């Protein structure tokens, strides 16, 4: 007589594909924010602006990556919540 496998508990951990997609989105947003920060400072500065443009690029990259990370965390948590709701009520449309 086969022994039934125990039911695996529902995990809030997102799938590896979702985590990779979130990580890539954060990286892309950081690069885009860095380019925007660089361009913003470069348009306003005259003369030797190497340090200023680097600071602008760094601030833009950090702000864009942090904002995208916040959104990514919220989306991944929502995905986990939807999965839990589907597991609690499988007949729900």
Residue, then its C-alpha position, 0 to 999 in steps of 0.5 A: x500500500x503506497x504511503x501518501x506524500x505529505x502535503x507541502x506547506x504553502x510558501x510565501x517565497x516567490x518563484x525563482x523566475x519571479x525573483x530573477x525578473x525582479x532583480x533584472x528590473x532593479x538593475x535596469x532601473x539603476x542603469x536608467x536612473x544613472x543615465x538620467x542623473x548623468x544627463x540632468x547634471x551634464x546639461x546644467x554644468x559648464x566647464x569641468x564637471x566630472x565629479x558633479x556628473x558622477x555624483x548625479x549619476x550615482x544619486x540617480x542610479x540609487x534612487x531609481x533602483x530603490x524605487x524599483x526595488x520597493x515596487x518589486x517587493x510589493x509585487x512579489x508579496x502580492x503574488x504570494x498573497x494571490x497564491x495563498x488565496x488560490x490555495x484556500x479557495x480553489x473554486x474561486x474564478 
